[in-house]
């Protein structure tokens, strides 16, 4: 009897659902990219002021109440030289993050906001900063010590993508063993081309990925947005079989709130993203979101579709020349 109880407990740990509905929040990359010149761009620099400010806007402007419950620091937060401290740990640039990452995590948590962070399963991040390949165990524990709730793990700087088949599982195992529940966003399939039917979804699930970026980065224009919509229309039936509650296909950030798309285009993106059960990660400047775009982002009925606990991804059922 005691052996059976032990096995059931272990199974429960392995199958723990860290993301029962698509994640929602705000991420800096689409607007702020890798701006690190704080003297010249003090309002848009990748530093602790940006993230504490966006945390406040998320809470005070009603986004948290609507379900957007996380703030995500993307690339370029790391110190470059030295790339690790005397204990072999990553650490943030001290000029831009003088209080450290745990302080930022505590700031977010004190406002009931989850803390998202970025690394890459490669020697360097996409912008050339220190990353986590072959440092998975120590980095996962470091992230857990900082109070990180969500890790976006990119994959630049490897010409041989075969490494990802061992690197992403290593990071997934390290995060699971870190002592903290951390949602794991894998960019693994985004580096494997444009045929979703050949991508190793079972391996991604086995690697503890809770969501994954499937395809190209979104750019702030309708051409990019519409190409992603078409890609999901084409490959939706394949991706639907891979995605479910706890593991999500990710078409990339919401452009809503920026002046690069119209209100009608913003409504289109929100509608499609909600139907396909996509993560709703805002990629805007929360300080200057136009009111008509804000109404779209806060649409409770659309969000309810996205956050349906059944976790079923909608697909395109008809493709005509003038409408879909």
Secondary structure, 3 states (H helix, E strand, C coil): CHHHHHHHHHHHHHCCCCCCCCCEEEECHHHHCCCCCCCCCCCCCCCHHHHHHHHHHHHHCCHHHHCCCEEECCCCCECCCCCCCCCCCCCECCCCCCCCHHHHHHHHHHCCCEEEEEEECCCECCCCCECCCCCHHHHHHHHHHHCCCEEEEECCCCCCHHHHHHHHHHHHHHHHCCCCCCEEEECHHHHCCCCHHHCCHHHHHHCCCCEEECCCCCCCCHHHHHHHHHHHHHHHHHHHHHCECCEEEECCCECCCCCCCCHHHHHHHHHHHHHCCCCEEECCCHHHCCHHHHHHHCCHHHHHHHCCCCCCCCCCCCCCCCCC
